[in-house]
Amino acid sequence: MVGGRVLPTDTTIQGARALRAEILGVGTELLLGQIANTNAQRISSALASIGVDVLWHTVVGDNLERIEAAVTTAHSRAEAVVMTGGLGPTPDDITAEAVANALRRPLDRDERLAATIRSIFEDLGRVMPEENLKQADLPRGATPIEPEGTAPGFYMEQAGSIVFALPGVPWEMEAMLVKTVLPVLQRRGGDSVTLSRHILVVGLGESHTHEKIKDLVAGQTNPTIAFLASGGQVRVRVTAKATSEQEALALIAPVEAGLRERLGASAVQGEGGPLGEILGQLLRARGSTVAAAESLTGGLLGAELSRAPGASDYFLGSLVCYSAESKREVAGLSEAVLGGPGPVSEQAARALAEAAARKYGADLGLSTTGVAGPDEHDGKPVGTIFVGAALGGRTEVRKVRGYGDRSNVRAIAVTAALDLGRRLLDQS
């Protein structure tokens, strides 16, 4: 997708079309935003890994008629429908009934499942409410999926489409997905994988990134190329469909090489992981250390530098100097800087980066200062960002223009500081 436009994709592998899938989440709590639909994300990722094309995500509340309509629609347009939620024992758990209605099947009680549910409660030393037995009522012809908690799942095929119903509890869903859904769909779809590699691009922005590689994007078939921009970064995703992981990687390799050649130093080396971790890998490889002094970002830069396991090998600490007084007292900024160009300036960013390296005895010092908003500060407009990096007696400062709300401006500042540090290390 570029600027909201979906780029063309090739869903064929040696002449065979990939299975089309729809993920259907059931639960009013999803519609109210009370919980995030993480199940859909996990299922999409898992299906993509076996070459299944997820073309639709749907969420519907706990209403029998609407769930039935959603199942009818999904069943008519997808060869695989994966549902989550609505398999519990309470009156609003009506997924099995809705599937039965949509596929014109009666509900039958599976006595073996009923016995299994009873035994689960007995093993826990608890009395089973009789209402729980409704979880053993399945559409006629359905194949049960053994419960991981107390809720069984099921799947059934009709008119060339297969419908899976899984619990909404993530760990229960995950187990059934791995043990049942993926193997069944792999058998139906044959040998197929979908593999993606990501190129992290920093310092160009989405439009300029696309401008540099637009002819490669226009000529895409398999692999396909897509973009995702956020927080001052652009991720270029290269996705290939093939019959094996090795074949997919072979398809991706020349495309990735061409993209990196066009994007130059803005394309971060590695497999598109978090920029803080990539910088950490560079530091660890050199046996170097880093520290930070932050105003604008208020500790976010330090959080990124410390997110990877073992970050204490290279990250020494961060001075959070939000007020002018703390910049003076903690980081040692001079009155000449604070009273002259001011706390939001190239000079302040330079002094903060050098102070971070000096205070912690680090090889690399990073800094952030700027105006997150909503009001201007020190005569500087909202979105003004200065980041600094000091390494081996050399200090560089970059001015960046942030945009959006406070969170986005601060995220852009973190990205810019990490990237400046990365570039300085690469040049040294």
Secondary structure as UniProt FT lines:
FT   TURN            3..4
FT   STRAND          12..13
FT   TURN            14..15
FT   STRAND          16..17
FT   STRAND          20..26
FT   HELIX           28..31
FT   TURN            32..33
FT   HELIX           38..49
FT   TURN            50..51
FT   STRAND          53..60
FT   HELIX           64..77
FT   STRAND          80..84
FT   TURN            91..92
FT   HELIX           95..102
FT   TURN            103..104
FT   STRAND          107..109
FT   HELIX           111..123
FT   TURN            124..125
FT   HELIX           130..136
FT   STRAND          137..139
FT   TURN            140..141
FT   STRAND          143..145
FT   STRAND          153..158
FT   TURN            159..160
FT   STRAND          161..166
FT   HELIX           170..176
FT   HELIX           177..181
FT   HELIX           182..189
FT   STRAND          193..202
FT   HELIX           206..218
FT   STRAND          224..230
FT   TURN            231..232
FT   STRAND          233..242
FT   HELIX           245..263
FT   HELIX           264..266
FT   HELIX           275..286
FT   STRAND          290..294
FT   TURN            296..299
FT   HELIX           300..305
FT   TURN            309..310
FT   HELIX           311..313
FT   STRAND          315..320
FT   HELIX           324..329
FT   HELIX           335..338
FT   TURN            339..341
FT   HELIX           346..360
FT   STRAND          364..370
FT   TURN            378..379
FT   TURN            382..383
FT   STRAND          384..391
FT   TURN            392..393
FT   STRAND          394..401
FT   HELIX           406..427
//
